[in-house]
């Protein structure tokens, strides 16, 4: 069976939940994550072997086309944890 590739924006709580679910699924293959914090990339790369890490989500999608990017409603605030409007 072909798996759908998954890329995640954000390595926080919501992103980690999405990564764990994708990595444990028979239908999805976790391929990349983008987060502004390089230390998060190092930590996640050790948890998910083969994971590609980017500090810019635009570069991630240019370099690593993907079938699905899960949204994360975890922030609880419109636009993001700090209330920014996107």
Order of alpha helices (4+ residues) and beta strands (2+ residues): beta-alpha-beta-alpha-beta-alpha
